Amino acid sequence: MITTTTYSTRFRALLATSTLFDVHAAERWYTEANQFAASLCVLRPEWSMEVSASVVSAFSPRVTWAHNKAKAYQYAQGIMPKGLRSHVAAANRCQSEGFDGLRGPKTNAFARAIAGDKDAVVVDVWMCRAAGLGKDAPNKGEYRLIANAVREVASAYNMDAATMQALLWIIIRGKAE
């Protein structure tokens, strides 16, 4: 039976391969993402940080961070980004519902982490690989176990959960971008 400990053990093994560069990149990742979301609030003063972070997250599934930012920036300027209509629909919902406009646990957690929630853990394809899940998307129970394992390991390393998740993501992906 797979437990939180199973994932914690895997994450600790990955951490043994991290470099100082990885740690520094992880420490900056959500701070820089927060700054980007804040810049969208300048473009759209009616947006709260919650709305801005949620809009950014709405464009995140299966794109690079550079493309994610480009699409969110276009959307904030009133330009409809090319891509999935479901992303635009989610961004539209986020303008009125904030975090609640995001239906999936990954995008919701990503928005919260961008907005500054240090306990938010994003479990995406790369985190599934870090956990050794054997598939690219967790079910609700697997998501909960993986997120709890990240929080457990973060606590042991005196790090917040969002930064630990970013660090594990960077290690397994091989780069911070």
N, C-alpha and C positions, 0 to 999 in steps of 0.2 A: 504494500500500500504506500502510495506517495504521500508524504507529509511536508509540512513547512520545513522540518529538519532536512529532508532530502534536498530541497532547493537551497537552503542555507549552506549546506555542505558544498554544493556545486558552486555557489557564489563565492564562498571563501577560497576555493581552489582557483577561481578566476582572479580574485583579488591578488593572489600570490604572483600573478603574471603582470600586474599593473606597473606602470612607470610613474615617476614624479610628474612627467608631462601629462599623463592620463588624469592624475589626481587634480592637477591645476586646471585642466580643461573642464573636468566635471564640476569643479568649484565655481567656474565662471558661466557654465552653460545656461542655467535657468536665470541667472542675474542678467545676462545678455538678452535672453528671450523676453524677460520682463521689460527691459529697456526698449526692445523693439515694440512690444505691445503698447507701452507708454507713448511711443512716438505716433502710434495710430490714434491715440486719444487726442493728440495735438491736431491731427488732420480732421478728426471727428470729435469735437469737444463735447458733443452730447453722449458720447460713449463713456461708460465707466471702465475701469480696469477689468472688471469681470466681463463686460461685453467685448472689449478689445481682445482679451486673452481667449475668449470663447470663439470669436471670429477667426483668430489665428489657428486655433485648434481645428475648426471646422474644415480647413483646407489641408490638414496634415496627413490624412490617410494615404499611404503608399507614394509619397513624394519626398524628395530631398528637402532639407531645411531651407535651402536657397529658394527652391520652387515654392515651398510653403509660404515663406515670407513675401515673395513676389506676388503670389495670388492674393494674400491678405491685404497687401499694400494696394494692389489694383482695386480690390473690392472696396477698401476704405475711400478710395478716390472716386467711387461710383462707376468704375469700369468692371464689367462682368468678366471675370477670368475664364479662360478656356479650361475645360475639364468636365468633371462629372457634375451634372445638375444637382445631385444629392448634396454635394459640398456647398453649393450656393444656397440650396434650401436650408441647410443647417445654419449657415451664416445668417440668413434672413431670420430664422427663429432666434438665434443668439442675440440679435438686436433688441428683441422684446423680452426674451426669457433668460438671458445670461447663460450661466452654466447649464440650466435646465433645458436649453435649446439643443444640447448635445445628447443624443440618445445612447451612445455607447460608453462603456466604462473607460476605455482607452482615451477617447477624445475628451471626456469629462475630466479625467485625472490630468491630462495634459494641460487643459485650460487652467485648472486649479494650480498646477505646479508653475505655470507661466505667471499666473497672478500672484504667486508668492507663498502658496501653501507648501510648507516644507515637509509635510507628511504625505503628500500626494505621490503615488507610485504609478507610473505609466508602464503597462505591460503590452508591448507591441511585438511585432515579429522578431525583433532583435532580442528583446527580453525573453521571449519564448525559447529562442536559441540559447541564450545564456543559461536558462533554467534547464536546458536539455529536455524540453517538453516533447520534441519529436513532431511538432506541428506548428504552424504559424499563428494560430489564434487559440487562446485558451477559452474553456467554458467558464461559467461564473465561479465555480468551485476552484478551478485551477488558477483563475485570476486572483482570487482571494488568497490562496496559499502562497503564490509567488509574491504578491504584494506584501504579505505578512513576513515572508522570509527576507525580503529586502529590508523591511523595517527592523527585523531582528538583527540582521548583520550590521545595518547602519548604527544601531544602538551599541553593538559590541565594538565598533570602530569609532565611536564618538562622532558620528556624522549624521546629518539629517537624511531622511529617507529619500527625498527628491535628488539630492546630490549623489547618494549611493546608487540610485537607479541610473543616473546619468553616467556615473563611473563604470558600472557594469555594462551599460550600453556601449560606451566608448571602447571598452576592452574587447567585447565580442564583435563589434563592428570593425574595429581596427582603426577608427578615426573618429574625430569629434563632430565632423560635419555630415 
